[in-house]
Amino acid sequence: AFSTLLILFHFLKCFHSPHAGVGLLTSLGHRPDHYMCYKNGGTCLHSSCPIYTKVIGTCYSGKAKCCK
């Protein structure tokens, strides 16, 4: 019984993590926004894009900018 509760706790802990859906979406053929940013030659930044670059998308589920 204790091991069942431990497994359930671990599952709930993983389910509520910030990137919980990333593995599920990737397994369905979708890629997270930060993956697509890097694949397209961009860089994920939480601050403004550097001079001579522009925002081309988002990263980390819209919490950062993809700059290129």
GIJOJO-V310947 format. One record per backbone hydrogen bond with DSSP energy under -0.5 kcal/mol. NH is the residue of the N-H (numbers start at 0). CO is the residue of the C=O. Records with the same first field share a line. If there is no record, write none. Layout:
BEGIN
NH: CO ; CO
END
This chain:
BEGIN
4: 0
5: 1
6: 2
7: 3
8: 4
9: 5
10: 6
11: 7
12: 8
13: 9
14: 10
15: 11
16: 13
19: 16
21: 18
22: 18
23: 19
24: 20
25: 21
26: 22
27: 23
28: 25
29: 24
35: 31
36: 32
37: 33
38: 34
39: 35
40: 37
41: 36
42: 66
44: 42 ; 64
52: 49
55: 65
56: 65
58: 63
62: 58 ; 59
63: 58
64: 44
65: 56
66: 42 ; 64
67: 53
END
